[in-house]
Amino acid sequence: MNKIALITGATSGIGRAVATELARQDATVVFTYRDVAKGDETLNEIRRVTGNERVYMLEVDLASLASVRRLAENYKKRFD
């Protein structure tokens, strides 16, 4: 079974390093973003350096419970 990791804070710093390493270990990586440009850049970079195409991004504003609920709904629609 393929493992799925949901990571917040993956567009920079430790979160990005964790997302990259999990993708390198062949996990499916789903990370959240607020800024679409940073999200796209992170997505492309992780896929490029790891060769793992199973890296995805979902928008969320963790300060908004409505946004977190949308994230949960979107996640459940796309992933087991």
SEMARDREN-515608 format. One record per atom (N, C-alpha, C, CB): residue in three letters; atom name; x, y, z. Coordinates in nm, 2 decimals. Each point is the difference from the previous one (the first is absolute). Glycine has a CB too. Layout:
SEMARDREN-515608
r,a,u,v,w
ALA,CA,X,Y,Z $
...
This chain:
SEMARDREN-515608
r,a,u,v,w
MET,N,0.08,-0.12,0.00 $
MET,CA,-0.08,0.12,0.00 $
MET,C,0.09,0.12,0.00 $
MET,CB,-0.19,-0.12,0.12 $
ASN,N,0.15,0.22,-0.20 $
ASN,CA,0.08,0.12,-0.01 $
ASN,C,-0.04,0.10,0.12 $
ASN,CB,0.01,-0.03,-0.25 $
LYS,N,0.08,0.08,0.32 $
LYS,CA,-0.03,0.10,0.11 $
LYS,C,-0.02,0.13,-0.06 $
LYS,CB,0.14,-0.13,0.16 $
ILE,N,-0.24,0.20,-0.09 $
ILE,CA,-0.03,0.14,-0.04 $
ILE,C,0.03,0.09,0.12 $
ILE,CB,-0.18,-0.08,-0.16 $
ALA,N,0.26,0.18,0.13 $
ALA,CA,0.04,0.10,0.11 $
ALA,C,-0.07,0.13,-0.04 $
ALA,CB,0.22,-0.11,0.05 $
LEU,N,-0.29,0.17,0.05 $
LEU,CA,-0.06,0.13,-0.01 $
LEU,C,0.09,0.10,0.08 $
LEU,CB,-0.24,-0.09,-0.04 $
ILE,N,0.30,0.19,-0.02 $
ILE,CA,0.09,0.08,0.06 $
ILE,C,-0.04,0.15,-0.01 $
ILE,CB,0.18,-0.17,-0.04 $
THR,N,-0.18,0.24,0.16 $
THR,CA,-0.02,0.14,-0.01 $
THR,C,0.14,0.07,0.02 $
THR,CB,-0.24,-0.02,0.10 $
GLY,N,0.25,0.14,-0.16 $
GLY,CA,0.13,0.07,0.01 $
GLY,C,0.10,-0.05,-0.09 $
GLY,CB,-0.05,0.04,0.23 $
ALA,N,0.02,-0.11,-0.34 $
ALA,CA,0.09,-0.06,-0.09 $
ALA,C,0.06,0.09,-0.10 $
ALA,CB,-0.12,-0.21,0.04 $
THR,N,0.08,0.34,-0.05 $
THR,CA,0.05,0.09,-0.10 $
THR,C,0.13,0.06,0.04 $
THR,CB,-0.23,0.04,-0.07 $
SER,N,0.28,-0.07,0.19 $
SER,CA,0.13,0.05,0.04 $
SER,C,0.05,-0.08,0.12 $
SER,CB,-0.06,0.23,-0.08 $
GLY,N,0.19,-0.21,0.11 $
GLY,CA,0.06,-0.05,0.13 $
GLY,C,-0.01,-0.15,0.02 $
GLY,CB,-0.05,0.22,0.09 $
ILE,N,0.03,-0.26,0.03 $
ILE,CA,-0.01,-0.14,0.04 $
ILE,C,-0.11,-0.07,-0.07 $
ILE,CB,0.10,0.06,0.23 $
GLY,N,-0.22,0.00,-0.24 $
GLY,CA,-0.11,-0.06,-0.07 $
GLY,C,0.04,-0.04,-0.14 $
GLY,CB,-0.16,0.13,0.14 $
ARG,N,0.23,-0.04,-0.21 $
ARG,CA,0.04,-0.03,-0.14 $
ARG,C,0.10,-0.12,0.00 $
ARG,CB,-0.04,0.24,-0.06 $
ALA,N,0.13,-0.24,0.15 $
ALA,CA,0.10,-0.11,0.01 $
ALA,C,-0.07,-0.13,0.03 $
ALA,CB,0.18,0.17,0.08 $
VAL,N,-0.27,-0.17,0.01 $
VAL,CA,-0.08,-0.12,0.03 $
VAL,C,-0.08,-0.05,-0.12 $
VAL,CB,-0.01,0.07,0.24 $
ALA,N,-0.06,0.02,-0.31 $
ALA,CA,-0.07,-0.04,-0.11 $
ALA,C,0.09,-0.06,-0.11 $
ALA,CB,-0.17,0.18,0.05 $
THR,N,0.28,-0.11,-0.07 $
THR,CA,0.10,-0.05,-0.10 $
THR,C,0.05,-0.14,0.03 $
THR,CB,0.06,0.23,-0.05 $
GLU,N,-0.03,-0.25,0.18 $
GLU,CA,0.06,-0.13,0.04 $
GLU,C,-0.11,-0.11,-0.01 $
GLU,CB,0.17,0.12,0.15 $
LEU,N,-0.29,-0.09,-0.11 $
LEU,CA,-0.11,-0.10,-0.01 $
LEU,C,-0.02,-0.04,-0.15 $
LEU,CB,-0.10,0.09,0.22 $
ALA,N,0.10,0.01,-0.30 $
ALA,CA,-0.02,-0.02,-0.15 $
ALA,C,0.12,-0.09,-0.05 $
ALA,CB,-0.13,0.22,-0.03 $
ARG,N,0.24,-0.19,0.08 $
ARG,CA,0.12,-0.08,-0.04 $
ARG,C,-0.01,-0.14,0.04 $
ARG,CB,0.14,0.20,0.02 $
GLN,N,-0.21,-0.23,0.09 $
GLN,CA,-0.02,-0.13,0.05 $
GLN,C,-0.13,-0.07,-0.06 $
GLN,CB,0.12,0.07,0.22 $
ASP,N,-0.17,-0.01,-0.32 $
ASP,CA,-0.11,-0.05,-0.08 $
ASP,C,-0.14,0.01,0.06 $
ASP,CB,0.17,-0.15,-0.10 $
ALA,N,-0.18,0.24,0.20 $
ALA,CA,-0.13,0.02,0.06 $
ALA,C,-0.08,0.10,-0.10 $
ALA,CB,0.09,-0.04,0.24 $
THR,N,-0.22,0.03,-0.23 $
THR,CA,-0.09,0.10,-0.06 $
THR,C,0.00,0.12,0.10 $
THR,CB,-0.14,-0.17,-0.13 $
VAL,N,0.18,0.29,0.08 $
VAL,CA,0.01,0.11,0.08 $
VAL,C,-0.11,0.10,-0.04 $
VAL,CB,0.25,-0.03,0.03 $
VAL,N,-0.33,0.08,0.07 $
VAL,CA,-0.10,0.10,-0.02 $
VAL,C,0.04,0.11,0.09 $
VAL,CB,-0.19,-0.16,-0.06 $
PHE,N,0.22,0.28,0.01 $
PHE,CA,0.03,0.11,0.09 $
PHE,C,-0.09,0.12,-0.02 $
PHE,CB,0.24,-0.07,-0.01 $
THR,N,-0.25,0.15,0.11 $
THR,CA,-0.09,0.11,-0.01 $
THR,C,0.07,0.13,-0.03 $
THR,CB,-0.15,-0.11,0.17 $
TYR,N,0.08,0.20,-0.23 $
TYR,CA,0.06,0.13,-0.03 $
TYR,C,-0.10,0.11,0.02 $
TYR,CB,0.15,-0.11,-0.17 $
ARG,N,-0.10,0.24,0.19 $
ARG,CA,-0.09,0.12,0.00 $
ARG,C,0.03,0.08,-0.13 $
ARG,CB,0.00,0.00,0.25 $
ASP,N,0.13,0.01,-0.29 $
ASP,CA,0.04,0.08,-0.11 $
ASP,C,0.02,-0.10,-0.12 $
ASP,CB,0.11,0.18,0.15 $
VAL,N,-0.20,-0.16,-0.25 $
VAL,CA,0.00,-0.09,-0.12 $
VAL,C,0.14,0.00,-0.07 $
VAL,CB,-0.25,0.03,-0.03 $
ALA,N,0.32,0.08,0.02 $
ALA,CA,0.13,0.00,-0.07 $
ALA,C,0.10,-0.08,0.08 $
ALA,CB,-0.05,0.23,-0.09 $
LYS,N,0.05,-0.22,0.22 $
LYS,CA,0.09,-0.08,0.09 $
LYS,C,-0.03,-0.14,-0.01 $
LYS,CB,0.03,0.19,0.15 $
GLY,N,-0.16,-0.22,-0.15 $
GLY,CA,-0.05,-0.14,-0.01 $
GLY,C,0.04,-0.06,-0.13 $
GLY,CB,-0.19,0.05,0.14 $
ASP,N,0.17,0.02,-0.25 $
ASP,CA,0.04,-0.06,-0.13 $
ASP,C,0.15,-0.02,-0.01 $
ASP,CB,-0.19,0.12,-0.10 $
GLU,N,0.27,-0.02,0.15 $
GLU,CA,0.15,-0.02,0.00 $
GLU,C,0.04,-0.12,0.08 $
GLU,CB,0.02,0.25,-0.03 $
THR,N,-0.08,-0.26,0.15 $
THR,CA,0.03,-0.12,0.09 $
THR,C,-0.03,-0.13,-0.07 $
THR,CB,-0.04,0.15,0.20 $
LEU,N,-0.08,-0.16,-0.26 $
LEU,CA,-0.05,-0.12,-0.06 $
LEU,C,0.10,-0.04,-0.12 $
LEU,CB,-0.24,0.06,0.06 $
ASN,N,0.27,0.04,-0.14 $
ASN,CA,0.09,-0.03,-0.11 $
ASN,C,0.14,-0.04,0.04 $
ASN,CB,-0.13,0.16,-0.14 $
GLU,N,0.18,-0.09,0.24 $
GLU,CA,0.14,-0.03,0.06 $
GLU,C,0.00,-0.14,0.06 $
GLU,CB,0.04,0.24,0.04 $
ILE,N,-0.13,-0.28,0.04 $
ILE,CA,0.00,-0.13,0.07 $
ILE,C,-0.01,-0.11,-0.11 $
ILE,CB,-0.11,0.10,0.21 $
ARG,N,0.02,-0.08,-0.31 $
ARG,CA,-0.02,-0.10,-0.10 $
ARG,C,0.13,-0.02,-0.08 $
ARG,CB,-0.24,0.05,-0.02 $
ARG,N,0.31,0.07,-0.01 $
ARG,CA,0.12,0.00,-0.08 $
ARG,C,0.12,-0.07,0.07 $
ARG,CB,-0.08,0.21,-0.10 $
VAL,N,0.10,-0.18,0.23 $
VAL,CA,0.11,-0.06,0.07 $
VAL,C,-0.02,-0.14,0.04 $
VAL,CB,0.06,0.23,0.08 $
THR,N,-0.18,-0.27,-0.06 $
THR,CA,-0.03,-0.14,0.05 $
THR,C,-0.04,-0.10,-0.11 $
THR,CB,-0.06,0.10,0.21 $
GLY,N,0.01,-0.04,-0.32 $
GLY,CA,-0.06,-0.09,-0.11 $
GLY,C,-0.13,-0.06,0.04 $
GLY,CB,0.23,-0.05,-0.07 $
ASN,N,-0.29,0.09,0.18 $
ASN,CA,-0.13,-0.05,0.05 $
ASN,C,-0.11,0.10,-0.06 $
ASN,CB,0.11,-0.11,0.21 $
GLU,N,-0.19,0.05,-0.29 $
GLU,CA,-0.12,0.08,-0.05 $
GLU,C,-0.12,0.00,0.09 $
GLU,CB,0.08,-0.05,-0.23 $
ARG,N,-0.07,-0.03,0.34 $
ARG,CA,-0.11,0.00,0.09 $
ARG,C,0.01,0.10,0.11 $
ARG,CB,-0.03,-0.25,-0.05 $
VAL,N,0.05,0.37,0.01 $
VAL,CA,0.01,0.12,0.09 $
VAL,C,-0.11,0.09,-0.04 $
VAL,CB,0.26,-0.02,0.04 $
TYR,N,-0.34,0.06,0.06 $
TYR,CA,-0.12,0.08,-0.03 $
TYR,C,-0.01,0.11,0.10 $
TYR,CB,-0.12,-0.20,-0.10 $
MET,N,0.04,0.31,0.07 $
MET,CA,-0.01,0.11,0.09 $
MET,C,-0.15,0.03,0.01 $
MET,CB,0.23,0.09,-0.06 $
LEU,N,-0.27,-0.05,0.18 $
LEU,CA,-0.13,0.05,0.03 $
LEU,C,0.00,0.13,0.08 $
LEU,CB,-0.08,-0.24,0.01 $
GLU,N,-0.01,0.33,-0.05 $
GLU,CA,0.00,0.13,0.06 $
GLU,C,-0.06,0.00,0.14 $
GLU,CB,-0.01,0.10,-0.23 $
VAL,N,0.06,-0.02,0.32 $
VAL,CA,-0.06,0.01,0.13 $
VAL,C,0.06,0.13,0.07 $
VAL,CB,-0.03,-0.25,0.02 $
ASP,N,-0.06,0.31,0.06 $
ASP,CA,0.04,0.10,0.09 $
ASP,C,-0.03,-0.05,0.14 $
ASP,CB,-0.04,0.19,-0.16 $
LEU,N,0.15,-0.23,0.23 $
LEU,CA,-0.02,-0.07,0.13 $
LEU,C,-0.07,0.10,0.11 $
LEU,CB,0.20,-0.15,-0.06 $
ALA,N,-0.20,0.27,0.03 $
ALA,CA,-0.07,0.10,0.09 $
ALA,C,-0.15,0.00,-0.01 $
ALA,CB,0.21,0.14,0.00 $
SER,N,-0.26,-0.21,-0.11 $
SER,CA,-0.14,0.00,-0.03 $
SER,C,-0.06,-0.14,0.02 $
SER,CB,0.03,0.20,-0.16 $
LEU,N,-0.12,-0.22,0.25 $
LEU,CA,-0.06,-0.14,0.01 $
LEU,C,-0.07,-0.04,-0.12 $
LEU,CB,-0.02,0.04,0.24 $
ALA,N,-0.05,0.06,-0.31 $
ALA,CA,-0.07,-0.03,-0.12 $
ALA,C,0.10,-0.06,-0.11 $
ALA,CB,-0.17,0.18,0.05 $
SER,N,0.29,-0.12,-0.06 $
SER,CA,0.10,-0.04,-0.09 $
SER,C,0.05,-0.14,0.04 $
SER,CB,0.07,0.24,-0.04 $
VAL,N,-0.05,-0.26,0.16 $
VAL,CA,0.04,-0.14,0.05 $
VAL,C,-0.10,-0.10,-0.04 $
VAL,CB,0.13,0.10,0.19 $
ARG,N,-0.26,-0.07,-0.17 $
ARG,CA,-0.10,-0.09,-0.04 $
ARG,C,0.00,-0.03,-0.15 $
ARG,CB,-0.14,0.09,0.19 $
ARG,N,0.16,0.02,-0.27 $
ARG,CA,0.01,-0.02,-0.15 $
ARG,C,0.12,-0.09,-0.03 $
ARG,CB,-0.11,0.22,-0.04 $
LEU,N,0.22,-0.20,0.11 $
LEU,CA,0.12,-0.09,-0.02 $
LEU,C,-0.04,-0.14,0.03 $
LEU,CB,0.15,0.19,0.06 $
ALA,N,-0.21,-0.22,0.05 $
ALA,CA,-0.04,-0.14,0.03 $
ALA,C,-0.09,-0.06,-0.10 $
ALA,CB,0.02,0.06,0.24 $
GLU,N,-0.12,0.02,-0.29 $
GLU,CA,-0.09,-0.05,-0.10 $
GLU,C,0.08,-0.03,-0.13 $
GLU,CB,-0.19,0.13,0.10 $
ASN,N,0.27,-0.04,-0.14 $
ASN,CA,0.08,-0.02,-0.13 $
ASN,C,0.09,-0.12,0.02 $
ASN,CB,-0.01,0.25,-0.05 $
TYR,N,0.08,-0.26,0.16 $
TYR,CA,0.09,-0.12,0.03 $
TYR,C,-0.08,-0.13,-0.01 $
TYR,CB,0.14,0.15,0.15 $
LYS,N,-0.25,-0.16,-0.09 $
LYS,CA,-0.08,-0.12,0.00 $
LYS,C,-0.05,-0.04,-0.14 $
LYS,CB,-0.07,0.05,0.24 $
LYS,N,0.04,0.05,-0.32 $
LYS,CA,-0.04,-0.02,-0.14 $
LYS,C,0.11,-0.06,-0.08 $
LYS,CB,-0.17,0.19,0.02 $
ARG,N,0.29,-0.15,0.00 $
ARG,CA,0.11,-0.04,-0.09 $
ARG,C,0.08,-0.12,0.05 $
ARG,CB,0.01,0.24,-0.06 $
PHE,N,-0.01,-0.26,0.19 $
PHE,CA,0.09,-0.11,0.06 $
PHE,C,-0.07,-0.09,0.09 $
PHE,CB,0.19,0.16,-0.02 $
ASP,N,-0.14,-0.29,0.03 $
ASP,CA,-0.06,-0.10,0.08 $
ASP,C,0.04,0.03,0.15 $
ASP,CB,0.00,-0.17,-0.19 $
